[in-house]
Amino acid sequence: TPLKKLRVEIRSAEKHERQVARELEELEEEAGADMGPDDEYQPLWGKCWSLVHAQYTYEVCVGGEARQKDGKGPGVGLGEWTGFEDDGEADPSQGLPGRA
């Protein structure tokens, strides 16, 4: 019926609106994030790394959160991304610590 068809279209439009709103929120968060001098860390935004240790997998995502997983369920949240810190000890022009 025309009424059913209209309701389906409305639900589809509302779903699309929620998706666009989420994407906009993510873009605004990224735009306001500290990406370091000259946005040098921007290519890392949204990237995740994992490390397996014993029965746990640790995952950290730049701009996201850190989690501890044991293979069962979503895991435990360890914290959320707050930004980069410069402790003043590293000198990027000298390469990685401990390497010539």
N, CA and C of each residue as an Amber inpcrd file, in Angstrom:
protein
   300
   0.8380000  -1.1890000   0.0000000   0.0000000   0.0000000   0.0000000
   0.8740000   1.2400000   0.0000000   0.3440000   2.3400000  -0.4430000
   1.1220000   3.5860000  -0.4510000   1.5690000   4.0120000   0.9520000
   0.7380000   3.7630000   1.9500000   1.0900000   4.1530000   3.3150000
   2.2780000   3.3350000   3.8200000   2.2660000   2.0200000   3.5630000
   3.3960000   1.1730000   3.9650000   4.6880000   1.6100000   3.2770000
   4.5590000   1.8890000   1.9930000   5.7280000   2.3210000   1.2210000
   6.2940000   3.6210000   1.7880000   5.4240000   4.5390000   2.1500000
   5.8500000   5.8100000   2.7240000   6.5370000   5.5970000   4.0660000
   6.0060000   4.6890000   4.8940000   6.6250000   4.4010000   6.1980000
   8.0230000   3.8030000   6.0260000   8.1740000   2.9240000   5.0510000
   9.4880000   2.3330000   4.7660000  10.4670000   3.4180000   4.3380000
  10.0410000   4.3060000   3.4920000  10.8960000   5.3990000   3.0340000
  11.2760000   6.3240000   4.1850000  10.3280000   6.5860000   5.0760000
  10.6090000   7.4440000   6.2440000  11.6360000   6.7730000   7.1410000
  11.4680000   5.4710000   7.4240000  12.4410000   4.7570000   8.2730000
  13.8280000   4.7680000   7.6320000  13.8720000   4.5760000   6.3310000
  15.1450000   4.5910000   5.6150000  15.8020000   5.9670000   5.7100000
  15.0210000   7.0160000   5.5400000  15.5500000   8.3780000   5.6320000
  16.0330000   8.6850000   7.0440000  15.3110000   8.2140000   8.0570000
  15.7270000   8.4430000   9.4420000  17.0290000   7.6970000   9.7510000
  17.1470000   6.4790000   9.2370000  18.3790000   5.7110000   9.4290000
  19.5600000   6.4310000   8.7780000  19.3430000   6.9270000   7.5690000
  20.3890000   7.6630000   6.8650000  20.7640000   8.9330000   7.6340000
  19.7800000   9.6180000   8.1780000  20.0460000  10.8320000   8.9530000
  20.9080000  10.5210000  10.1720000  20.6210000   9.4170000  10.8830000
  21.4240000   9.0310000  12.0550000  22.8570000   8.7070000  11.6460000
  23.0090000   8.0190000  10.5110000  24.3430000   7.6700000  10.0190000
  25.1440000   8.9250000   9.6790000  24.5280000   9.8600000   9.0020000
  25.2110000  11.1100000   8.6350000  25.5680000  11.8990000   9.8890000
  24.6800000  11.9080000  10.8850000  24.9590000  12.6140000  12.1390000
  26.1620000  11.9910000  12.8510000  26.2550000  10.6470000  12.8560000
  27.4110000   9.9700000  13.4740000  28.6980000  10.3250000  12.7370000
  28.6510000  10.3140000  11.4120000  29.8350000  10.6510000  10.6250000
  30.2800000  12.0840000  10.8720000  29.3230000  12.9930000  10.9630000
  29.6330000  14.3930000  11.2400000  30.2790000  14.5330000  12.6140000
  29.7440000  13.8290000  13.6010000  30.3080000  13.8810000  14.9510000
  31.7530000  13.3710000  14.9500000  32.0170000  12.2810000  14.2270000
  33.3760000  11.7490000  14.1480000  34.3180000  12.7410000  13.4670000
  33.8580000  13.3810000  12.4020000  34.6880000  14.3680000  11.7050000
  34.9730000  15.5790000  12.5800000  33.9700000  16.0240000  13.3400000
  34.1710000  17.1630000  14.2440000  35.1600000  16.8060000  15.3420000
  35.0750000  15.5620000  15.8470000  36.0110000  15.1220000  16.8800000
  37.4320000  15.0880000  16.3230000  37.5780000  14.5500000  15.1240000
  38.9020000  14.4840000  14.5000000  39.4450000  15.8850000  14.2380000
  38.5910000  16.7850000  13.7610000  39.0310000  18.1480000  13.4520000
  39.4980000  18.8810000  14.6990000  38.9250000  18.5640000  15.8510000
  39.2950000  19.2330000  17.0930000  40.4100000  18.5420000  17.8530000
  40.8880000  17.4120000  17.3440000  41.9070000  16.6330000  18.0600000
  43.2980000  17.2210000  17.8650000  44.1340000  17.0050000  18.8650000
  45.5320000  17.4190000  18.8030000  46.2770000  16.4240000  17.9270000
  46.7300000  16.8700000  16.7820000  47.4470000  16.0030000  15.8550000
  48.9380000  16.3110000  15.8360000  49.4070000  17.0510000  16.8350000
  50.8170000  17.3810000  16.9110000  51.1620000  18.5770000  16.0480000
  52.4280000  18.9990000  16.1170000  52.8660000  20.1240000  15.2980000
  52.6570000  19.8170000  13.8100000  52.0990000  20.7630000  13.1110000
  51.8560000  20.6270000  11.6690000  51.0320000  19.3780000  11.3270000
  50.1730000  18.9520000  12.2690000  49.3060000  17.7750000  12.0660000
  50.0920000  16.5330000  11.6630000  51.3100000  16.3850000  12.2000000
  52.1660000  15.2680000  11.7970000  51.6060000  13.8950000  12.1850000
  50.7340000  13.8380000  13.1930000  50.1730000  12.5530000  13.6140000
  48.8320000  12.2430000  12.9490000  48.3400000  13.1160000  12.0900000
  47.0310000  12.9260000  11.4680000  46.9160000  11.5910000  10.7220000
  47.9590000  11.1220000  10.0330000  47.8210000   9.8290000   9.3460000
  47.5670000   8.6500000  10.2950000  47.8490000   8.8260000  11.5830000
  47.6330000   7.7570000  12.5560000  46.1930000   7.7160000  13.0640000
  45.4260000   8.7850000  12.8390000  44.0650000   8.8820000  13.3890000
  43.2120000   7.7100000  12.8990000  42.5850000   7.0230000  13.8370000
  41.7160000   5.9070000  13.4970000  42.4360000   4.5790000  13.3350000
  43.7600000   4.5830000  13.3800000  44.5300000   3.3410000  13.2510000
  44.5790000   2.6370000  14.6140000  44.5810000   1.3120000  14.5720000
  44.6250000   0.5060000  15.7920000  45.8030000  -0.4660000  15.7190000
  46.3730000  -0.7740000  16.8860000  47.4410000  -1.7500000  16.9990000
  47.0850000  -2.7260000  18.1000000  47.5010000  -3.9720000  17.9080000
  47.2150000  -5.0210000  18.8860000  48.5060000  -5.6960000  19.3130000
  48.4990000  -6.1960000  20.5400000  49.6220000  -6.9430000  21.0880000
  49.0430000  -8.1270000  21.8530000  49.5190000  -9.3300000  21.5710000
  49.0760000 -10.5210000  22.2900000  50.0930000 -10.8100000  23.3760000
  49.5900000 -10.9480000  24.6040000  50.4410000 -11.2790000  25.7460000
  49.6700000 -12.2640000  26.6170000  50.2420000 -13.4640000  26.7910000
  49.5700000 -14.5490000  27.5180000  48.2050000 -14.7970000  26.8660000
  47.1470000 -14.8390000  27.6610000  45.8300000 -15.1120000  27.0890000
  45.1060000 -13.8460000  26.6560000  45.7400000 -12.6960000  26.7680000
  45.0730000 -11.4240000  26.4620000  45.5890000 -10.8000000  25.1660000
  44.7040000 -10.0830000  24.5160000  45.0730000  -9.2380000  23.3860000
  44.7850000  -7.8080000  23.8090000  45.7920000  -6.9570000  23.7170000
  45.6360000  -5.5460000  24.0480000  45.5430000  -4.7690000  22.7430000
  44.5880000  -3.8640000  22.6710000  44.3970000  -3.0780000  21.4620000
  44.2820000  -1.6050000  21.8410000  44.9980000  -0.7680000  21.0950000
  44.8990000   0.6770000  21.2940000  44.6350000   1.3180000  19.9340000
  43.6970000   2.2660000  19.9340000  43.3250000   2.9480000  18.7010000
  43.5130000   4.4470000  18.8860000  44.2540000   5.0610000  17.9810000
  44.4780000   6.5050000  18.0370000  43.1370000   7.2000000  17.7660000
  42.7050000   8.0000000  18.7220000  41.4230000   8.6720000  18.6130000
  40.2800000   7.8290000  19.1300000  40.5660000   6.6260000  19.5940000
  39.5300000   5.7120000  20.0760000  39.7710000   5.3150000  21.5100000
  39.8710000   4.0200000  21.7320000  40.0550000   3.5420000  23.0890000
  41.0560000   2.4060000  23.1340000  41.4460000   2.0560000  24.3530000
  42.3150000   0.9110000  24.5870000  41.4650000  -0.1760000  25.2370000
  41.6650000  -1.4390000  24.8000000  40.8790000  -2.5510000  25.3190000
  41.7860000  -3.7440000  25.6100000  41.3660000  -4.5390000  26.5780000
  41.9920000  -5.8170000  26.8780000  40.9610000  -6.8830000  26.5420000
  41.3420000  -7.8300000  25.6720000  40.4060000  -8.8610000  25.2350000
  40.9630000 -10.2350000  25.5920000  40.0600000 -11.1490000  25.9140000
  40.4900000 -12.5150000  26.2050000  39.8540000 -13.5300000  25.2610000
  39.3100000 -13.0580000  24.1620000  38.6880000 -13.9410000  23.1930000
  37.2260000 -14.1940000  23.4540000  36.7120000 -13.7340000  24.5790000
  35.3060000 -13.9200000  24.9100000  34.6530000 -12.5450000  25.0410000
  33.7970000 -12.2240000  24.1350000  33.0970000 -10.9450000  24.2090000
  33.9590000  -9.7810000  23.7600000  33.4540000  -8.5710000  24.0140000
  34.1320000  -7.3630000  23.5230000  35.3690000  -6.9620000  24.3200000
  35.5780000  -7.5510000  25.4770000  36.7370000  -7.2020000  26.2820000
  36.4280000  -6.1120000  27.2920000  37.4810000  -5.6220000  27.9170000
  37.3760000  -4.6220000  28.9730000  38.0110000  -3.3310000  28.4920000
  37.2960000  -2.2370000  28.6500000  37.8400000  -0.9400000  28.2920000
  38.9050000  -0.5110000  29.2840000  40.0520000  -0.0720000  28.7760000
  41.1470000   0.3860000  29.6360000  41.2820000   1.9010000  29.6520000
  40.5610000   2.5720000  28.7790000  40.6230000   4.0270000  28.7370000
  40.3540000   4.5340000  27.3380000  40.1890000   5.8300000  27.2360000
  39.9210000   6.4640000  25.9490000  41.0550000   7.4020000  25.5860000
  41.2130000   7.6020000  24.2900000  42.2510000   8.4630000  23.7530000
  42.0550000   9.8900000  24.2380000  43.1280000  10.5070000  24.7340000
  43.0410000  11.9080000  25.1580000  44.0080000  12.8050000  24.3960000
  44.9330000  12.2300000  23.6470000  45.8460000  13.0440000  22.8630000
  47.2780000  12.5570000  22.9920000  48.1530000  13.2140000  22.2540000
  49.5700000  12.8970000  22.2860000  50.2240000  13.7080000  23.3870000
  51.2560000  13.1300000  24.0200000  52.0370000  13.8510000  25.0180000
  53.4850000  13.8720000  24.5700000  54.1080000  14.9880000  24.7540000
  55.5260000  15.1180000  24.4480000  56.2480000  15.3310000  25.7620000
  57.0070000  14.3230000  26.1760000  57.7210000  14.4380000  27.4530000
  59.0410000  15.1710000  27.2970000  59.3630000  15.5710000  26.0680000
  60.5750000  16.3450000  25.8340000  61.8370000  15.5210000  25.7550000
  61.7270000  14.1860000  25.9200000  62.9260000  13.3580000  25.9390000
  63.3450000  12.8800000  24.5520000  62.3830000  12.6450000  23.6750000
  62.7150000  12.1050000  22.3560000  63.1120000  13.2290000  21.4050000
  64.0910000  12.9440000  20.5940000  64.5020000  13.8740000  19.5550000
  64.3150000  13.1560000  18.2290000  63.2120000  13.4630000  17.5210000
  62.9260000  12.7460000  16.2750000  64.0620000  12.7720000  15.2640000
  64.8830000  13.8070000  15.3010000  65.9750000  13.8900000  14.3400000
  67.0480000  12.8370000  14.6080000  67.0180000  12.2180000  15.7780000
  68.0040000  11.2230000  16.1510000  67.5350000   9.7800000  15.8930000
  66.3580000   9.6100000  15.2910000  65.8460000   8.2680000  15.0200000
  65.2020000   7.6550000  16.2470000  64.9510000   6.3700000  16.1770000
  64.3180000   5.6770000  17.2770000  65.2950000   5.4570000  18.4190000
  64.8120000   5.4890000  19.6800000  65.6970000   5.2490000  20.8220000
  66.3370000   3.8760000  20.7050000  67.6050000   3.7920000  21.0220000
  68.3100000   2.5350000  21.0080000  68.7480000   2.0670000  19.6370000
  68.5430000   2.8950000  18.6270000  68.9250000   2.5090000  17.2640000
  69.9030000   3.5440000  16.7150000  70.8160000   3.0630000  15.9360000
  71.8160000   3.9660000  15.3720000  71.3170000   4.5490000  14.0730000
